[in-house]
Amino acid sequence: MYSYKVVEVREKMLGGKMSGDKLEDLLNEHARQGWRLKAITSAEIKGRVGPGGVEGLLVTFEREG
């Protein structure tokens, strides 16, 4: 049996411009907790304020258990 976790990633959450290094840090942080990358999807993610969304990523992880 697998568990899944989806993380919404916006540039703001990474402290400014999205970069490979910052995404790599996020992936390694979850890997240390036993999560394995399943998929990365580009998406418009709804913000907390206002009707529009912002460009971001949906990062899907899986792990057994």
Secondary structure, 3 states (H helix, E strand, C coil): CEEEEEEEEEHHHHCCCCCHHHHHHHHHHHHHCCCEEEEEEEEEEECCCCCCEEEEEEEEEEEEC
